[in-house]
């Protein structure tokens, strides 16, 4: 190792339990090199796919109601730290493979997917800091200059809210703008108008927000939520279906009744065929740009059927894919999706995330970098989206600091790039 390389050597690794945006414990990992420092916090999802990396918790009902992560912290100190000390922090792929080997399970249940996620990202940040460069530029070099399109969850439903909406997220997507900052402004303005619309219809208590910062009005019908979004856009200076679009995250596994093979939507029990027809109706009526997880997490067949019946609407896999390259390969073979959601804690390391994105892009799939409903002030997601050239980013409504931290970091990246910055919405074909 040359003298200049000594700066990148990992000299310490530490971990502690902190809180996420829901007030639940999560793990934070710090990696210190001879010349830099990186800190990362593992996020946590409420609607977790059964194929995701295992989230290690203590399950002691007397401590944080079973949600504490002291075992995960000890795993970093007892198993991870000893194997990382002395390694070059730039050897990301080798370090991630070492984490996978040390865990030794298919779903990272020994160390915990929350452990490997936080460690992997902390190493990434430490190497970038040692270089004294932004993380996005360390990841993507001179090719990292495009800012993703925000998909803003401004009405929350499903397990993210306390209302009776079956679908989990009702999003606005400001696409046709020249700059990210212009698109963000449009999203914020529509979000504020929506507040006024909801308040006038349902009262002041209806503008409380859910886990991801979206409003959670007392609704039970899908179309009632979509009509609110449409009205908010129509009251703004922007045009629905031209500049701003609507997207849905259905999270269908949450309302699928497996033993009866039906979907409980809007107080109805629908077959897969009936649900598919409902989606086609919504696409026609509300100019839906994308639908995420329209069927349950193992239903490749009906995903494929929906893909074959829509022309411009993107069909997004989240629980279907879980950022897992094997499930992505199967979906590509069956033509089940046209867009892939990317959540690093679903798979557990940065390297596996890169592999997933590269396969998606080779097969002309749109990539969407995504937060989790239990997130934190960590803004690494913004750097991953730009560095890995994701066309879209999902990070909630423009409210709650764990969500705005990501938007603010994208504004900083756009400012840093100055005239070099290109907004994906200005070049994407829809």
LINLIN-V707213 format. One record per backbone hydrogen bond with DSSP energy under -1.0 kcal/mol. CO is the residue of the C=O (numbers start at 1). NH is the residue of the N-H. Records with the same first field share a line. If there is no record, write none. Layout:
CO=NH ; NH
//
This chain:
3=6
5=8
6=9
7=35
8=89
9=34
10=86
12=32
14=30
16=28
18=26
20=23
24=20
26=18
27=42
28=16
29=40
30=14
31=38
32=11 ; 12
36=33
38=31
40=29
44=374
46=48
49=52
54=113
60=63 ; 66
63=66
64=67
66=59
68=58
69=73
70=74
71=75
72=76
73=77
74=78
75=79 ; 80
76=81
80=84
81=85
84=87
87=10
88=91
90=92
91=95
92=96
93=97
94=98
95=99
96=100
97=101
98=102
99=103
100=104
107=54
108=112
112=116
113=117
114=118
115=119
116=120
117=121
118=122
119=123
120=124
121=125
122=126
123=127
124=128
125=129
126=130
127=131
128=133
134=138
135=139
136=140
137=141
140=143
141=144
143=145
145=422
147=424
149=393
152=154 ; 172
154=215
155=170
157=160
158=161
160=211
165=158
168=157
169=249
170=154 ; 155
171=247
172=152
173=175 ; 245
175=177
179=183
180=184
181=185
182=186
183=187
184=188
185=189
186=190
187=191
188=192
189=193
190=194
191=195
192=196
193=197
194=198
195=199
196=200
197=201
198=202
199=203
203=206
204=207
208=216
210=213
212=397
214=210
215=156
217=219
219=164
221=225
222=226
223=227
224=228
225=229
226=230
227=231
228=232
229=233
230=234
231=235
233=236
239=242 ; 243 ; 244
243=175 ; 176
244=241
245=173
246=289
247=171
248=292
249=168 ; 169
251=254
252=255
255=264
257=261 ; 262
262=257
263=270
265=268
268=265
270=263
271=275
272=276
273=277
274=278
275=279
276=280
277=281
278=282
279=283
280=284
281=285
282=286
283=287
289=314
290=248
291=316
292=250
293=252
296=299
298=300
299=303
300=304
301=305
302=306
303=307
304=308
314=291
315=338 ; 339
316=293
317=341
318=322
321=324
324=328
325=329
326=330
327=331
328=332
329=333
330=334
331=336
338=366
339=317
340=368
342=370
343=346
344=348
346=53
349=353
350=354
351=355
352=356
353=357
354=358
355=359
356=360
357=361
358=362
359=363
360=365
361=364
366=340
367=392
368=342
369=394
374=44
375=21
379=382
380=384
381=385
382=386
383=387
384=388
385=390
391=149
392=369
393=151
394=371
397=399
400=403 ; 404
401=405
403=406 ; 407
404=408
405=409
406=410
407=411
408=412
409=413
410=414
411=415
412=416
413=417
414=418
417=420
418=421
422=147
423=426
424=427 ; 428
//
